[in-house]
Amino acid sequence: MTKVKIDFDRKLDKKLNKNPTIKSVGIIYKTTNYNLFVLNAINRNINPARVQHFVREYKKRNIISPIEVMRSKDGKLVILDGQHRYRAWIKMDAPVYFYETISGDDSTQGLRQRNQSKSWTSLDTVFSFASDNRNPEVQKQYRDLQEIIMLTQEKLGRVPLISLIELASGIDKALDQKIVYAKHDFKNGLYQTLNREDFKKVIERIAIMQTRLTKPVNLTATMFRGLFTLLSNEDANAAYLAHCINQDRLAFDAIAASNDNVLVAKELFSLYNTKATLNRQQPISIAMGLDGIILKDKHYKLYLKNEKGKKRS
């Protein structure tokens, strides 16, 4: 391992020292005892590419910023901000530069919120809550969501994550299906998944449809929601819908180009029902409500809201 020498111990700029409006406060420490540090359990997963990025930057520009730590009850230094820089220092066999936090909020959620301001993705949030064992009920909900995301990606490949998260919170036949725009709840550990088994069945139906198509559907957020609404109905036949799409690809492509969730769902139902009627199969009964599209069934209604819950004019 090549040891990198970087001059981080230069004195403060003399001009700054002479400026009466500027005072030097706090202490920056350094150590090569890497065992003093522990990663923050609620932080996002380590990204090796980001670690390597910091290694390249240090070697090329000799620049660095200290990491932020908090002392735990057992004396360990918990890394609050800078886990990738920490790994880069280890990789370079260089000292870790750090300072102890003076934040008044040392709560688990407070630390998570501070870290999320640093470009966390939605997936980072899911994994953070799923790995936090301080609240078992919250952890279970996010582990359930983790399972749903992994299953969906396995079956369908890449899908719009925000739409997936919203849909996973909304399948509730007793209350109607609702796409929930609860980003505050999601980021604050208040998220709940509903009817996971039903959700999985819909994902399976979409996967069946994809395998029957000569050209798989591009699952944009709008198309994903539209297909989800259609195939949430027990009477909807995924293989038959795929057959309809293959027979009328131009019409389907026109539907797929729309950015209106409700219009996509409505046109998919129309395509399905037209073919079903011609082939003497059971069409699905739908209605357009003020808030979106409703699937009528003997036992319940399945309900797709408009974008961000806005009512149609």
N, C-alpha and C positions, 0 to 999 in steps of 0.2 A: 504494500500500500504506500503510495507516494504522499509524504507529509507536505501539506500546503502551509507556507508561511505568509501570514497576512498581518500587516501592521495596524492593529486595532487600538493600540495603546498610545496613540499620539495625543499630545496635550490639546486642550481646548484652544480654539482660535483666540489670539490675544485681543483682537478687537471685541470679541464677545465678553471677555473677562473685564475689559475696561468700560463696558457699557453699563451705566448705573441702573438701567431699567431691567437688566437681565441678571438673574441669580442662578447659581448652580445648585440644584437640589437632587436628592436621591443618590443612589449608588448603583453602578453597573458592576456585576461580578463576572468572573470567568473561572472555568474549571475544566479539567480533562477527565474528571471522575463522572463518567456518563451514568453510573449506577445510582447517582443521587436523584435522577429524574424518573418520573413515571408519566405515561401518557394519560390524558384526560379521557375517561371512559365514555363521556357523552359527545366527544368530538367526532368529526367525520373520519372515515377510513383514510389511511395513508395512501397517497397516490405516488407510486415510484417515479413516474414521469416528472412530477413536480419536484421531487427530491433531486433528481438529476438536473433539472433546470437550475436550481439553486447552486448546485456544485459548479456548473458551467459559469454562472454569473460570478461566483466568488473567485474562481480561477482567472476569469477574464478581466474583471473590474476591481477586485479587492474591496468590494462593498458588502456591508452586512448591517442588519438591525438586530438588537438583542431580542431574545424571546421573553415572554411574560410568564411568570410562574406564581403559584400560590403554595404556601407551606401547609402540608397536611398534618393531621394529629400525630402521625408516627414519624414526622420529621422529613418526609419525602417532599420533593419539589414537583408539584403537579403542573404540567405544561398547559397553560390556558390558551396561549396564542404562540404558534411557532413550531409545531410538531414536525413540519417538513424541513424547516431550517435546522432543527435539532438533529434529524436523521442525516442531513447533508454534512453537518459538522463531524458526526461520527464517521461517515464515509470518507472524509478527507483527513481523519485523524487530527482534527484541529480543536482548539478549546471552544466550549460552549459559552457564549456571552448571554447573560440574563439579568433581569431585575425582578424584584418581588412586587406583586401587585399591591396597589393602595386602594383598590376598588372596595366600596362599602357593600357591594352585593356579591356574596360568595355562595349564593344558593345555586343548586343544580340548574334550575330554569334560568336564573340570571346569567350564568356562565354560558348556557346554550344560546340564549338570545344575543349575547355579545359576539359569540363566534359566528352566528348565522349572518351577521352583517358583513361577513367576509366572503361573499359570493357562494354561500351554501346552495346546493341544488336541493330539489324536493327529495331526491333519493338520500342525500346526506341527512336530512331531517328524519326520514323513516328509520334509517340505520342507527341514528343517535338514540332515539327513544326505544328502539327495539333492543339495544344493548344496555340500557339503563335499568338495573334491577332494584332500584330504590322504591319504585311504585309498581308492583306486580300487575295490577289491572291495566295501567297505561302501557306497560311493556307488552302485555298480551295482545292488546289491540294493534299495536304497531308491528308485532311479530306476525299477526294475522295478515296485515297489509303487506308485509314483506313477502309472505308466502304467496299472496295473490299476485303481486308484481312479478315474482320469479316464475310462477305458473304461466302467466299471460305472455311473458317474454319467451318462454320455452315453446309455447304453442303458436304464437303469432309473430314472434320477432319483435322488432322495435315498434312500440306504440306510443301515442302522446301520453306522457306520464301524468300530467295534471288531470286530463280527462279520465284516465284510469282510476286515479285516487278519488275523484269526485263520484264516479259511478260506483266504486266499491263501498261508498258510504250511503248509497241511496236505494238499494234493492230492499224494499220493505213492503210486502204485499198488503199488510194491514193499513199502511198509511199512504199507499201509492208509491210508485218509483219517483224519486226526486233527485235531480242532479244538484248536489249541495255545494255552494260556493262558500265554504267555511274555512278559508285560508288561515284566519286567526286561530280557530280551533285546532287546525292541523299543526300549526307551528307551536302551539302552546300545550300540546299533550292531551287535548280534549277530543281527538279524533276517534271515531268508532266505525268498525266495519259491520255490515249487516248481511245476514243470510249468505255466508261465504259459499255454501254448497250450491245455492242457486246461481251465484255469480260464476262459479266454475263451469256449470252446465252451459251458460251462455257463451263463455269463452270457447268451450268445446264445439258448440254449434258454429261459431264464426270460423274456427279452425277447419271444420268439415267443409264449409263453404269455400274457403280458400283453396283447399286441396282439389276441389271439383272444378275450379275455374281454369281456363286456358291461360288467363293472365290474372294473377292474384290482385285483389283490391288494394289500392294505396290507402292505408288506414290513417287518414288525416283525423284531427280531433272531431270534425263534423261528421265524417263518414263513420268513424268508430262509434259515436253516440247514436247515429241513425241505425246502424246495423244492430247495436246493442238493444235498442228499443224494439226493433222488429223481432229479433231472435230471443227476446225475453218472454215472448208469448209461446206457450206450450204447443200451440197449433202450427207455428211457423216451422217449415221444413227447410233446414239449411241447404241440403243437397238440391232441393227443388228450386230454391232461390238462385243457387249457383247456375242451374240449368237455364233459368229465365235470363240471367245476366249474359250468359254466353250466347243466347239466341238473339239478344238485342244489345250488343256491346255499345253501340253509339249512344243509345238512350242512357245507358248506365254511366258512360263517361261524362255525359252532360250533367247527370245528377251529382257525380263525384266532384265536379268542378265548383259546386255551390259552397258558399260559406255560411249558409243558413241551416242550422241543425234541424229545425222543424221541417223545412222544405225538403231536406235530404230524406228524413224519415218518411214524410208523406209520399214522396215520389217512389221510394223503395216499396212501400205498401201498395201503391198504385200498380207498379210493375208486377209485383208478386200476385196481386188479386186479379189482374187482367189475365195473366197466364193460367191462374187457378180456375177462373170461370170458364175459359176456353177448354180446359181439360177436365171440366166437371169435378173440380176439387173444391174443398171448403175454403172460401176467402176469409180473411180476417177483418172483423168489423172495427172501424176506426172513426174517430170524430175529431174535429178541430175545436179546441177550447180557447178561451182567452189567453191562457198561459202556455199553450202548446198543443201537442197531439196526444190523444187518449186512445188506448186500445181497450175495447169493451170485451168483457168476458163474463161468463155466468157468475163467477165467484169474486172477481176483483177487477179493478181498472189499472192499467199500466200507463204511466204518465211521464212524458218527456217535456221538461220545461224549456222555455226559450233561453237564448244566451243570457247568462247572468240573471236569470229569473225575470227578465223584462216582459211585460205583456205586449202582445201584438196589437197593432192599431187596427 
